[in-house]
Amino acid sequence: MKVAITGANGLFGHALVQVIGASHHVLPMTRADADLTRLTDLRRVLLAARPDALIHTAGAPDPDKCERNPEYAFQTNVVATRNVVDVA
């Protein structure tokens, strides 16, 4: 099974890559692979890879940064998640 994991550089995403990668082919997705807030970037990567499953762990985990910059929080946590759902 081919599994795409967003947020592969984050703590949770990195751990999932290690665990799931032991028994499945993993496509670890980082910001360098696709900007999740840009639907066209995400669509290009996922349609080319055609994963069987997609695990979305990317997000902005720092509540202080999110409070200081609500637009960043919205783009990273809401728009990116909506794009992942739309492409999936």
PyMOL Python script that loads the backbone (N, CA, C, O; Angstrom):
from pymol import cmd

cmd.read_pdbstr("""\
ATOM      1  N   MET A   1       0.844  -1.172   0.000  1.00  0.00           N
ATOM      2  CA  MET A   1       0.000   0.000   0.000  1.00  0.00           C
ATOM      3  C   MET A   1       0.893   1.240   0.000  1.00  0.00           C
ATOM      4  O   MET A   1       1.904   1.273   0.702  1.00  0.00           O
ATOM      5  N   LYS A   2       0.529   2.259  -0.781  1.00  0.00           N
ATOM      6  CA  LYS A   2       1.255   3.517  -0.827  1.00  0.00           C
ATOM      7  C   LYS A   2       0.500   4.544   0.017  1.00  0.00           C
ATOM      8  O   LYS A   2      -0.677   4.816  -0.220  1.00  0.00           O
ATOM      9  N   VAL A   3       1.198   5.109   1.007  1.00  0.00           N
ATOM     10  CA  VAL A   3       0.591   6.046   1.946  1.00  0.00           C
ATOM     11  C   VAL A   3       1.306   7.387   1.873  1.00  0.00           C
ATOM     12  O   VAL A   3       2.521   7.452   2.059  1.00  0.00           O
ATOM     13  N   ALA A   4       0.567   8.454   1.604  1.00  0.00           N
ATOM     14  CA  ALA A   4       1.118   9.808   1.626  1.00  0.00           C
ATOM     15  C   ALA A   4       0.868  10.389   3.014  1.00  0.00           C
ATOM     16  O   ALA A   4      -0.222  10.251   3.570  1.00  0.00           O
ATOM     17  N   ILE A   5       1.885  11.036   3.562  1.00  0.00           N
ATOM     18  CA  ILE A   5       1.765  11.640   4.889  1.00  0.00           C
ATOM     19  C   ILE A   5       2.210  13.094   4.795  1.00  0.00           C
ATOM     20  O   ILE A   5       3.377  13.369   4.515  1.00  0.00           O
ATOM     21  N   THR A   6       1.289  14.027   5.026  1.00  0.00           N
ATOM     22  CA  THR A   6       1.639  15.443   5.046  1.00  0.00           C
ATOM     23  C   THR A   6       2.280  15.763   6.394  1.00  0.00           C
ATOM     24  O   THR A   6       2.070  15.058   7.381  1.00  0.00           O
ATOM     25  N   GLY A   7       3.054  16.824   6.413  1.00  0.00           N
ATOM     26  CA  GLY A   7       3.700  17.205   7.665  1.00  0.00           C
ATOM     27  C   GLY A   7       4.776  16.230   8.098  1.00  0.00           C
ATOM     28  O   GLY A   7       4.997  16.036   9.293  1.00  0.00           O
ATOM     29  N   ALA A   8       5.446  15.617   7.139  1.00  0.00           N
ATOM     30  CA  ALA A   8       6.419  14.562   7.440  1.00  0.00           C
ATOM     31  C   ALA A   8       7.642  15.054   8.214  1.00  0.00           C
ATOM     32  O   ALA A   8       8.376  14.243   8.779  1.00  0.00           O
ATOM     33  N   ASN A   9       7.871  16.357   8.249  1.00  0.00           N
ATOM     34  CA  ASN A   9       8.976  16.892   9.044  1.00  0.00           C
ATOM     35  C   ASN A   9       8.576  17.200  10.478  1.00  0.00           C
ATOM     36  O   ASN A   9       9.434  17.466  11.319  1.00  0.00           O
ATOM     37  N   GLY A  10       7.285  17.168  10.762  1.00  0.00           N
ATOM     38  CA  GLY A  10       6.820  17.431  12.112  1.00  0.00           C
ATOM     39  C   GLY A  10       7.011  16.210  13.008  1.00  0.00           C
ATOM     40  O   GLY A  10       7.317  15.117  12.533  1.00  0.00           O
ATOM     41  N   LEU A  11       6.829  16.412  14.291  1.00  0.00           N
ATOM     42  CA  LEU A  11       7.042  15.341  15.258  1.00  0.00           C
ATOM     43  C   LEU A  11       6.137  14.141  14.987  1.00  0.00           C
ATOM     44  O   LEU A  11       6.623  13.014  14.893  1.00  0.00           O
ATOM     45  N   PHE A  12       4.847  14.364  14.860  1.00  0.00           N
ATOM     46  CA  PHE A  12       3.897  13.278  14.641  1.00  0.00           C
ATOM     47  C   PHE A  12       4.058  12.669  13.252  1.00  0.00           C
ATOM     48  O   PHE A  12       4.093  11.448  13.102  1.00  0.00           O
ATOM     49  N   GLY A  13       4.157  13.530  12.235  1.00  0.00           N
ATOM     50  CA  GLY A  13       4.306  13.042  10.864  1.00  0.00           C
ATOM     51  C   GLY A  13       5.569  12.225  10.682  1.00  0.00           C
ATOM     52  O   GLY A  13       5.551  11.188  10.019  1.00  0.00           O
ATOM     53  N   HIS A  14       6.664  12.683  11.266  1.00  0.00           N
ATOM     54  CA  HIS A  14       7.930  11.951  11.160  1.00  0.00           C
ATOM     55  C   HIS A  14       7.818  10.569  11.793  1.00  0.00           C
ATOM     56  O   HIS A  14       8.306   9.584  11.238  1.00  0.00           O
ATOM     57  N   ALA A  15       7.176  10.499  12.956  1.00  0.00           N
ATOM     58  CA  ALA A  15       6.999   9.204  13.623  1.00  0.00           C
ATOM     59  C   ALA A  15       6.128   8.278  12.777  1.00  0.00           C
ATOM     60  O   ALA A  15       6.409   7.084  12.679  1.00  0.00           O
ATOM     61  N   LEU A  16       5.083   8.815  12.172  1.00  0.00           N
ATOM     62  CA  LEU A  16       4.227   7.983  11.319  1.00  0.00           C
ATOM     63  C   LEU A  16       4.985   7.454  10.109  1.00  0.00           C
ATOM     64  O   LEU A  16       4.794   6.305   9.710  1.00  0.00           O
ATOM     65  N   VAL A  17       5.836   8.277   9.527  1.00  0.00           N
ATOM     66  CA  VAL A  17       6.646   7.830   8.388  1.00  0.00           C
ATOM     67  C   VAL A  17       7.484   6.627   8.808  1.00  0.00           C
ATOM     68  O   VAL A  17       7.585   5.650   8.065  1.00  0.00           O
ATOM     69  N   GLN A  18       8.082   6.692   9.990  1.00  0.00           N
ATOM     70  CA  GLN A  18       8.920   5.600  10.471  1.00  0.00           C
ATOM     71  C   GLN A  18       8.094   4.327  10.711  1.00  0.00           C
ATOM     72  O   GLN A  18       8.476   3.244  10.269  1.00  0.00           O
ATOM     73  N   VAL A  19       6.982   4.462  11.398  1.00  0.00           N
ATOM     74  CA  VAL A  19       6.165   3.297  11.754  1.00  0.00           C
ATOM     75  C   VAL A  19       5.495   2.682  10.529  1.00  0.00           C
ATOM     76  O   VAL A  19       5.592   1.476  10.306  1.00  0.00           O
ATOM     77  N   ILE A  20       4.824   3.498   9.746  1.00  0.00           N
ATOM     78  CA  ILE A  20       4.098   2.989   8.580  1.00  0.00           C
ATOM     79  C   ILE A  20       5.078   2.523   7.502  1.00  0.00           C
ATOM     80  O   ILE A  20       4.805   1.571   6.771  1.00  0.00           O
ATOM     81  N   GLY A  21       6.219   3.203   7.411  1.00  0.00           N
ATOM     82  CA  GLY A  21       7.221   2.844   6.416  1.00  0.00           C
ATOM     83  C   GLY A  21       7.829   1.470   6.629  1.00  0.00           C
ATOM     84  O   GLY A  21       8.443   0.914   5.719  1.00  0.00           O
ATOM     85  N   ALA A  22       7.664   0.919   7.823  1.00  0.00           N
ATOM     86  CA  ALA A  22       8.198  -0.419   8.090  1.00  0.00           C
ATOM     87  C   ALA A  22       7.457  -1.490   7.302  1.00  0.00           C
ATOM     88  O   ALA A  22       8.010  -2.554   7.023  1.00  0.00           O
ATOM     89  N   SER A  23       6.195  -1.210   6.942  1.00  0.00           N
ATOM     90  CA  SER A  23       5.423  -2.239   6.246  1.00  0.00           C
ATOM     91  C   SER A  23       4.715  -1.752   4.978  1.00  0.00           C
ATOM     92  O   SER A  23       4.048  -2.535   4.301  1.00  0.00           O
ATOM     93  N   HIS A  24       4.859  -0.463   4.656  1.00  0.00           N
ATOM     94  CA  HIS A  24       4.201   0.098   3.474  1.00  0.00           C
ATOM     95  C   HIS A  24       5.137   1.081   2.786  1.00  0.00           C
ATOM     96  O   HIS A  24       6.098   1.570   3.380  1.00  0.00           O
ATOM     97  N   HIS A  25       4.839   1.359   1.527  1.00  0.00           N
ATOM     98  CA  HIS A  25       5.573   2.397   0.802  1.00  0.00           C
ATOM     99  C   HIS A  25       5.006   3.743   1.251  1.00  0.00           C
ATOM    100  O   HIS A  25       3.799   3.971   1.162  1.00  0.00           O
ATOM    101  N   VAL A  26       5.875   4.635   1.734  1.00  0.00           N
ATOM    102  CA  VAL A  26       5.421   5.925   2.249  1.00  0.00           C
ATOM    103  C   VAL A  26       5.928   7.047   1.364  1.00  0.00           C
ATOM    104  O   VAL A  26       7.084   7.052   0.940  1.00  0.00           O
ATOM    105  N   LEU A  27       5.044   7.998   1.092  1.00  0.00           N
ATOM    106  CA  LEU A  27       5.391   9.229   0.407  1.00  0.00           C
ATOM    107  C   LEU A  27       5.369  10.330   1.469  1.00  0.00           C
ATOM    108  O   LEU A  27       4.310  10.890   1.752  1.00  0.00           O
ATOM    109  N   PRO A  28       6.526  10.647   2.059  1.00  0.00           N
ATOM    110  CA  PRO A  28       6.553  11.693   3.082  1.00  0.00           C
ATOM    111  C   PRO A  28       6.480  13.066   2.419  1.00  0.00           C
ATOM    112  O   PRO A  28       7.353  13.421   1.627  1.00  0.00           O
ATOM    113  N   MET A  29       5.453  13.830   2.737  1.00  0.00           N
ATOM    114  CA  MET A  29       5.255  15.134   2.114  1.00  0.00           C
ATOM    115  C   MET A  29       5.642  16.247   3.075  1.00  0.00           C
ATOM    116  O   MET A  29       5.179  16.292   4.215  1.00  0.00           O
ATOM    117  N   THR A  30       6.495  17.140   2.597  1.00  0.00           N
ATOM    118  CA  THR A  30       6.901  18.308   3.374  1.00  0.00           C
ATOM    119  C   THR A  30       6.538  19.559   2.580  1.00  0.00           C
ATOM    120  O   THR A  30       6.071  19.483   1.443  1.00  0.00           O
ATOM    121  N   ARG A  31       6.762  20.691   3.198  1.00  0.00           N
ATOM    122  CA  ARG A  31       6.478  21.953   2.509  1.00  0.00           C
ATOM    123  C   ARG A  31       7.298  22.087   1.233  1.00  0.00           C
ATOM    124  O   ARG A  31       6.867  22.742   0.284  1.00  0.00           O
ATOM    125  N   ALA A  32       8.471  21.473   1.202  1.00  0.00           N
ATOM    126  CA  ALA A  32       9.309  21.516   0.000  1.00  0.00           C
ATOM    127  C   ALA A  32       8.658  20.769  -1.165  1.00  0.00           C
ATOM    128  O   ALA A  32       8.910  21.093  -2.325  1.00  0.00           O
ATOM    129  N   ASP A  33       7.828  19.777  -0.863  1.00  0.00           N
ATOM    130  CA  ASP A  33       7.151  18.998  -1.907  1.00  0.00           C
ATOM    131  C   ASP A  33       5.931  19.725  -2.455  1.00  0.00           C
ATOM    132  O   ASP A  33       5.682  19.718  -3.661  1.00  0.00           O
ATOM    133  N   ALA A  34       5.173  20.350  -1.561  1.00  0.00           N
ATOM    134  CA  ALA A  34       3.964  21.055  -1.985  1.00  0.00           C
ATOM    135  C   ALA A  34       3.521  22.004  -0.882  1.00  0.00           C
ATOM    136  O   ALA A  34       3.539  21.660   0.300  1.00  0.00           O
ATOM    137  N   ASP A  35       3.125  23.195  -1.287  1.00  0.00           N
ATOM    138  CA  ASP A  35       2.523  24.145  -0.353  1.00  0.00           C
ATOM    139  C   ASP A  35       1.048  23.765  -0.267  1.00  0.00           C
ATOM    140  O   ASP A  35       0.297  23.952  -1.224  1.00  0.00           O
ATOM    141  N   LEU A  36       0.637  23.236   0.877  1.00  0.00           N
ATOM    142  CA  LEU A  36      -0.736  22.728   1.020  1.00  0.00           C
ATOM    143  C   LEU A  36      -1.786  23.824   0.926  1.00  0.00           C
ATOM    144  O   LEU A  36      -2.963  23.536   0.709  1.00  0.00           O
ATOM    145  N   THR A  37      -1.376  25.077   1.088  1.00  0.00           N
ATOM    146  CA  THR A  37      -2.341  26.166   0.950  1.00  0.00           C
ATOM    147  C   THR A  37      -2.600  26.508  -0.511  1.00  0.00           C
ATOM    148  O   THR A  37      -3.486  27.304  -0.823  1.00  0.00           O
ATOM    149  N   ARG A  38      -1.821  25.903  -1.403  1.00  0.00           N
ATOM    150  CA  ARG A  38      -2.009  26.099  -2.844  1.00  0.00           C
ATOM    151  C   ARG A  38      -2.565  24.812  -3.447  1.00  0.00           C
ATOM    152  O   ARG A  38      -1.844  23.829  -3.619  1.00  0.00           O
ATOM    153  N   LEU A  39      -3.820  24.835  -3.755  1.00  0.00           N
ATOM    154  CA  LEU A  39      -4.515  23.649  -4.250  1.00  0.00           C
ATOM    155  C   LEU A  39      -3.830  23.049  -5.470  1.00  0.00           C
ATOM    156  O   LEU A  39      -3.748  21.826  -5.584  1.00  0.00           O
ATOM    157  N   THR A  40      -3.343  23.872  -6.373  1.00  0.00           N
ATOM    158  CA  THR A  40      -2.703  23.347  -7.586  1.00  0.00           C
ATOM    159  C   THR A  40      -1.422  22.579  -7.264  1.00  0.00           C
ATOM    160  O   THR A  40      -1.149  21.552  -7.885  1.00  0.00           O
ATOM    161  N   ASP A  41      -0.627  23.065  -6.294  1.00  0.00           N
ATOM    162  CA  ASP A  41       0.590  22.354  -5.879  1.00  0.00           C
ATOM    163  C   ASP A  41       0.241  20.986  -5.311  1.00  0.00           C
ATOM    164  O   ASP A  41       0.822  19.968  -5.686  1.00  0.00           O
ATOM    165  N   LEU A  42      -0.708  20.989  -4.412  1.00  0.00           N
ATOM    166  CA  LEU A  42      -1.112  19.750  -3.749  1.00  0.00           C
ATOM    167  C   LEU A  42      -1.699  18.757  -4.752  1.00  0.00           C
ATOM    168  O   LEU A  42      -1.367  17.571  -4.730  1.00  0.00           O
ATOM    169  N   ARG A  43      -2.555  19.241  -5.614  1.00  0.00           N
ATOM    170  CA  ARG A  43      -3.174  18.368  -6.618  1.00  0.00           C
ATOM    171  C   ARG A  43      -2.113  17.739  -7.518  1.00  0.00           C
ATOM    172  O   ARG A  43      -2.179  16.546  -7.812  1.00  0.00           O
ATOM    173  N   ARG A  44      -1.140  18.531  -7.953  1.00  0.00           N
ATOM    174  CA  ARG A  44      -0.076  18.041  -8.828  1.00  0.00           C
ATOM    175  C   ARG A  44       0.690  16.893  -8.155  1.00  0.00           C
ATOM    176  O   ARG A  44       0.927  15.861  -8.783  1.00  0.00           O
ATOM    177  N   VAL A  45       1.069  17.060  -6.909  1.00  0.00           N
ATOM    178  CA  VAL A  45       1.857  16.049  -6.203  1.00  0.00           C
ATOM    179  C   VAL A  45       1.038  14.788  -5.946  1.00  0.00           C
ATOM    180  O   VAL A  45       1.503  13.679  -6.208  1.00  0.00           O
ATOM    181  N   LEU A  46      -0.174  14.955  -5.439  1.00  0.00           N
ATOM    182  CA  LEU A  46      -0.972  13.775  -5.090  1.00  0.00           C
ATOM    183  C   LEU A  46      -1.486  13.018  -6.312  1.00  0.00           C
ATOM    184  O   LEU A  46      -1.550  11.789  -6.291  1.00  0.00           O
ATOM    185  N   LEU A  47      -1.847  13.723  -7.363  1.00  0.00           N
ATOM    186  CA  LEU A  47      -2.314  13.017  -8.560  1.00  0.00           C
ATOM    187  C   LEU A  47      -1.170  12.284  -9.252  1.00  0.00           C
ATOM    188  O   LEU A  47      -1.387  11.246  -9.877  1.00  0.00           O
ATOM    189  N   ALA A  48       0.032  12.811  -9.145  1.00  0.00           N
ATOM    190  CA  ALA A  48       1.195  12.117  -9.713  1.00  0.00           C
ATOM    191  C   ALA A  48       1.539  10.878  -8.893  1.00  0.00           C
ATOM    192  O   ALA A  48       1.925   9.850  -9.450  1.00  0.00           O
ATOM    193  N   ALA A  49       1.402  10.971  -7.585  1.00  0.00           N
ATOM    194  CA  ALA A  49       1.781   9.852  -6.699  1.00  0.00           C
ATOM    195  C   ALA A  49       0.693   8.788  -6.608  1.00  0.00           C
ATOM    196  O   ALA A  49       0.993   7.604  -6.457  1.00  0.00           O
ATOM    197  N   ARG A  50      -0.558   9.202  -6.698  1.00  0.00           N
ATOM    198  CA  ARG A  50      -1.689   8.277  -6.589  1.00  0.00           C
ATOM    199  C   ARG A  50      -1.592   7.371  -5.359  1.00  0.00           C
ATOM    200  O   ARG A  50      -1.572   6.148  -5.498  1.00  0.00           O
ATOM    201  N   PRO A  51      -1.531   7.960  -4.145  1.00  0.00           N
ATOM    202  CA  PRO A  51      -1.453   7.118  -2.949  1.00  0.00           C
ATOM    203  C   PRO A  51      -2.769   6.388  -2.700  1.00  0.00           C
ATOM    204  O   PRO A  51      -3.837   6.844  -3.109  1.00  0.00           O
ATOM    205  N   ASP A  52      -2.671   5.247  -2.022  1.00  0.00           N
ATOM    206  CA  ASP A  52      -3.862   4.496  -1.633  1.00  0.00           C
ATOM    207  C   ASP A  52      -4.513   5.092  -0.388  1.00  0.00           C
ATOM    208  O   ASP A  52      -5.716   4.952  -0.170  1.00  0.00           O
ATOM    209  N   ALA A  53      -3.697   5.754   0.417  1.00  0.00           N
ATOM    210  CA  ALA A  53      -4.180   6.390   1.645  1.00  0.00           C
ATOM    211  C   ALA A  53      -3.436   7.699   1.841  1.00  0.00           C
ATOM    212  O   ALA A  53      -2.313   7.873   1.366  1.00  0.00           O
ATOM    213  N   LEU A  54      -4.079   8.615   2.549  1.00  0.00           N
ATOM    214  CA  LEU A  54      -3.492   9.923   2.817  1.00  0.00           C
ATOM    215  C   LEU A  54      -3.723  10.253   4.280  1.00  0.00           C
ATOM    216  O   LEU A  54      -4.857  10.238   4.758  1.00  0.00           O
ATOM    217  N   ILE A  55      -2.647  10.551   4.985  1.00  0.00           N
ATOM    218  CA  ILE A  55      -2.727  10.945   6.389  1.00  0.00           C
ATOM    219  C   ILE A  55      -2.251  12.387   6.478  1.00  0.00           C
ATOM    220  O   ILE A  55      -1.129  12.701   6.080  1.00  0.00           O
ATOM    221  N   HIS A  56      -3.103  13.262   7.000  1.00  0.00           N
ATOM    222  CA  HIS A  56      -2.805  14.696   7.054  1.00  0.00           C
ATOM    223  C   HIS A  56      -2.417  15.084   8.474  1.00  0.00           C
ATOM    224  O   HIS A  56      -3.272  15.195   9.352  1.00  0.00           O
ATOM    225  N   THR A  57      -1.107  15.290   8.696  1.00  0.00           N
ATOM    226  CA  THR A  57      -0.632  15.700  10.016  1.00  0.00           C
ATOM    227  C   THR A  57      -0.071  17.114  10.008  1.00  0.00           C
ATOM    228  O   THR A  57       0.304  17.634  11.059  1.00  0.00           O
ATOM    229  N   ALA A  58      -0.008  17.743   8.841  1.00  0.00           N
ATOM    230  CA  ALA A  58       0.567  19.087   8.751  1.00  0.00           C
ATOM    231  C   ALA A  58      -0.343  20.095   9.445  1.00  0.00           C
ATOM    232  O   ALA A  58      -1.567  19.965   9.428  1.00  0.00           O
ATOM    233  N   GLY A  59       0.269  21.084  10.044  1.00  0.00           N
ATOM    234  CA  GLY A  59      -0.485  22.144  10.695  1.00  0.00           C
ATOM    235  C   GLY A  59       0.435  23.044  11.486  1.00  0.00           C
ATOM    236  O   GLY A  59       1.629  22.776  11.616  1.00  0.00           O
ATOM    237  N   ALA A  60      -0.126  24.105  12.008  1.00  0.00           N
ATOM    238  CA  ALA A  60       0.619  25.053  12.830  1.00  0.00           C
ATOM    239  C   ALA A  60       0.347  24.717  14.293  1.00  0.00           C
ATOM    240  O   ALA A  60      -0.727  25.032  14.805  1.00  0.00           O
ATOM    241  N   PRO A  61       1.299  24.084  14.973  1.00  0.00           N
ATOM    242  CA  PRO A  61       1.060  23.615  16.329  1.00  0.00           C
ATOM    243  C   PRO A  61       1.299  24.650  17.426  1.00  0.00           C
ATOM    244  O   PRO A  61       0.948  24.407  18.580  1.00  0.00           O
ATOM    245  N   ASP A  62       1.892  25.802  17.088  1.00  0.00           N
ATOM    246  CA  ASP A  62       2.258  26.794  18.100  1.00  0.00           C
ATOM    247  C   ASP A  62       1.103  27.775  18.330  1.00  0.00           C
ATOM    248  O   ASP A  62       0.876  28.655  17.501  1.00  0.00           O
ATOM    249  N   PRO A  63       0.365  27.636  19.453  1.00  0.00           N
ATOM    250  CA  PRO A  63      -0.783  28.508  19.675  1.00  0.00           C
ATOM    251  C   PRO A  63      -0.398  29.985  19.822  1.00  0.00           C
ATOM    252  O   PRO A  63      -1.174  30.864  19.446  1.00  0.00           O
ATOM    253  N   ASP A  64       0.775  30.262  20.357  1.00  0.00           N
ATOM    254  CA  ASP A  64       1.202  31.658  20.490  1.00  0.00           C
ATOM    255  C   ASP A  64       1.415  32.292  19.119  1.00  0.00           C
ATOM    256  O   ASP A  64       0.988  33.421  18.879  1.00  0.00           O
ATOM    257  N   LYS A  65       2.066  31.573  18.233  1.00  0.00           N
ATOM    258  CA  LYS A  65       2.277  32.086  16.872  1.00  0.00           C
ATOM    259  C   LYS A  65       0.940  32.260  16.158  1.00  0.00           C
ATOM    260  O   LYS A  65       0.742  33.234  15.432  1.00  0.00           O
ATOM    261  N   CYS A  66       0.034  31.325  16.364  1.00  0.00           N
ATOM    262  CA  CYS A  66      -1.288  31.416  15.733  1.00  0.00           C
ATOM    263  C   CYS A  66      -2.069  32.617  16.251  1.00  0.00           C
ATOM    264  O   CYS A  66      -2.771  33.275  15.483  1.00  0.00           O
ATOM    265  N   GLU A  67      -1.954  32.908  17.542  1.00  0.00           N
ATOM    266  CA  GLU A  67      -2.640  34.076  18.098  1.00  0.00           C
ATOM    267  C   GLU A  67      -2.040  35.372  17.570  1.00  0.00           C
ATOM    268  O   GLU A  67      -2.764  36.336  17.323  1.00  0.00           O
ATOM    269  N   ARG A  68      -0.727  35.400  17.398  1.00  0.00           N
ATOM    270  CA  ARG A  68      -0.074  36.601  16.877  1.00  0.00           C
ATOM    271  C   ARG A  68      -0.366  36.818  15.392  1.00  0.00           C
ATOM    272  O   ARG A  68      -0.363  37.951  14.909  1.00  0.00           O
ATOM    273  N   ASN A  69      -0.616  35.734  14.682  1.00  0.00           N
ATOM    274  CA  ASN A  69      -0.825  35.831  13.236  1.00  0.00           C
ATOM    275  C   ASN A  69      -2.007  34.955  12.830  1.00  0.00           C
ATOM    276  O   ASN A  69      -1.820  33.842  12.339  1.00  0.00           O
ATOM    277  N   PRO A  70      -3.226  35.459  13.035  1.00  0.00           N
ATOM    278  CA  PRO A  70      -4.412  34.658  12.730  1.00  0.00           C
ATOM    279  C   PRO A  70      -4.536  34.253  11.263  1.00  0.00           C
ATOM    280  O   PRO A  70      -5.084  33.192  10.963  1.00  0.00           O
ATOM    281  N   GLU A  71      -4.038  35.078  10.351  1.00  0.00           N
ATOM    282  CA  GLU A  71      -4.117  34.720   8.927  1.00  0.00           C
ATOM    283  C   GLU A  71      -3.227  33.520   8.636  1.00  0.00           C
ATOM    284  O   GLU A  71      -3.617  32.629   7.882  1.00  0.00           O
ATOM    285  N   TYR A  72      -2.041  33.489   9.223  1.00  0.00           N
ATOM    286  CA  TYR A  72      -1.149  32.339   9.091  1.00  0.00           C
ATOM    287  C   TYR A  72      -1.833  31.088   9.639  1.00  0.00           C
ATOM    288  O   TYR A  72      -1.807  30.034   9.003  1.00  0.00           O
ATOM    289  N   ALA A  73      -2.438  31.203  10.806  1.00  0.00           N
ATOM    290  CA  ALA A  73      -3.130  30.064  11.424  1.00  0.00           C
ATOM    291  C   ALA A  73      -4.262  29.575  10.530  1.00  0.00           C
ATOM    292  O   ALA A  73      -4.434  28.370  10.347  1.00  0.00           O
ATOM    293  N   PHE A  74      -5.030  30.503   9.976  1.00  0.00           N
ATOM    294  CA  PHE A  74      -6.151  30.123   9.115  1.00  0.00           C
ATOM    295  C   PHE A  74      -5.651  29.428   7.851  1.00  0.00           C
ATOM    296  O   PHE A  74      -6.177  28.382   7.472  1.00  0.00           O
ATOM    297  N   GLN A  75      -4.651  29.993   7.204  1.00  0.00           N
ATOM    298  CA  GLN A  75      -4.121  29.395   5.978  1.00  0.00           C
ATOM    299  C   GLN A  75      -3.536  28.009   6.246  1.00  0.00           C
ATOM    300  O   GLN A  75      -3.790  27.062   5.501  1.00  0.00           O
ATOM    301  N   THR A  76      -2.759  27.904   7.311  1.00  0.00           N
ATOM    302  CA  THR A  76      -2.055  26.655   7.609  1.00  0.00           C
ATOM    303  C   THR A  76      -2.979  25.563   8.124  1.00  0.00           C
ATOM    304  O   THR A  76      -2.830  24.400   7.748  1.00  0.00           O
ATOM    305  N   ASN A  77      -3.922  25.917   8.972  1.00  0.00           N
ATOM    306  CA  ASN A  77      -4.762  24.902   9.609  1.00  0.00           C
ATOM    307  C   ASN A  77      -6.113  24.685   8.942  1.00  0.00           C
ATOM    308  O   ASN A  77      -6.669  23.590   9.014  1.00  0.00           O
ATOM    309  N   VAL A  78      -6.640  25.704   8.300  1.00  0.00           N
ATOM    310  CA  VAL A  78      -7.974  25.571   7.700  1.00  0.00           C
ATOM    311  C   VAL A  78      -7.882  25.383   6.183  1.00  0.00           C
ATOM    312  O   VAL A  78      -8.382  24.394   5.646  1.00  0.00           O
ATOM    313  N   VAL A  79      -7.251  26.319   5.505  1.00  0.00           N
ATOM    314  CA  VAL A  79      -7.177  26.248   4.046  1.00  0.00           C
ATOM    315  C   VAL A  79      -6.426  24.998   3.606  1.00  0.00           C
ATOM    316  O   VAL A  79      -6.877  24.283   2.711  1.00  0.00           O
ATOM    317  N   ALA A  80      -5.283  24.732   4.233  1.00  0.00           N
ATOM    318  CA  ALA A  80      -4.498  23.547   3.859  1.00  0.00           C
ATOM    319  C   ALA A  80      -5.310  22.273   4.061  1.00  0.00           C
ATOM    320  O   ALA A  80      -5.300  21.388   3.206  1.00  0.00           O
ATOM    321  N   THR A  81      -6.011  22.175   5.183  1.00  0.00           N
ATOM    322  CA  THR A  81      -6.819  20.977   5.452  1.00  0.00           C
ATOM    323  C   THR A  81      -7.955  20.851   4.444  1.00  0.00           C
ATOM    324  O   THR A  81      -8.249  19.753   3.971  1.00  0.00           O
ATOM    325  N   ARG A  82      -8.589  21.962   4.115  1.00  0.00           N
ATOM    326  CA  ARG A  82      -9.656  21.940   3.112  1.00  0.00           C
ATOM    327  C   ARG A  82      -9.109  21.475   1.766  1.00  0.00           C
ATOM    328  O   ARG A  82      -9.766  20.704   1.067  1.00  0.00           O
ATOM    329  N   ASN A  83      -7.926  21.929   1.399  1.00  0.00           N
ATOM    330  CA  ASN A  83      -7.320  21.505   0.134  1.00  0.00           C
ATOM    331  C   ASN A  83      -6.997  20.021   0.136  1.00  0.00           C
ATOM    332  O   ASN A  83      -7.212  19.342  -0.868  1.00  0.00           O
ATOM    333  N   VAL A  84      -6.489  19.512   1.236  1.00  0.00           N
ATOM    334  CA  VAL A  84      -6.200  18.076   1.335  1.00  0.00           C
ATOM    335  C   VAL A  84      -7.483  17.272   1.151  1.00  0.00           C
ATOM    336  O   VAL A  84      -7.501  16.273   0.432  1.00  0.00           O
ATOM    337  N   VAL A  85      -8.539  17.708   1.797  1.00  0.00           N
ATOM    338  CA  VAL A  85      -9.826  17.012   1.674  1.00  0.00           C
ATOM    339  C   VAL A  85     -10.334  17.090   0.231  1.00  0.00           C
ATOM    340  O   VAL A  85     -10.800  16.089  -0.313  1.00  0.00           O
ATOM    341  N   ASP A  86     -10.250  18.247  -0.381  1.00  0.00           N
ATOM    342  CA  ASP A  86     -10.726  18.413  -1.763  1.00  0.00           C
ATOM    343  C   ASP A  86      -9.986  17.507  -2.729  1.00  0.00           C
ATOM    344  O   ASP A  86     -10.604  16.890  -3.597  1.00  0.00           O
ATOM    345  N   VAL A  87      -8.672  17.418  -2.589  1.00  0.00           N
ATOM    346  CA  VAL A  87      -7.903  16.574  -3.505  1.00  0.00           C
ATOM    347  C   VAL A  87      -8.144  15.096  -3.223  1.00  0.00           C
ATOM    348  O   VAL A  87      -8.216  14.286  -4.147  1.00  0.00           O
ATOM    349  N   ALA A  88      -8.270  14.750  -1.951  1.00  0.00           N
ATOM    350  CA  ALA A  88      -8.513  13.349  -1.601  1.00  0.00           C
ATOM    351  C   ALA A  88      -9.843  12.898  -2.172  1.00  0.00           C
ATOM    352  O   ALA A  88     -10.235  11.745  -1.989  1.00  0.00           O
TER     353      ALA A  88
END
""", "prot")
cmd.dss("prot")
cmd.show_as("cartoon", "prot")
cmd.util.cbc("prot")
cmd.orient("prot")
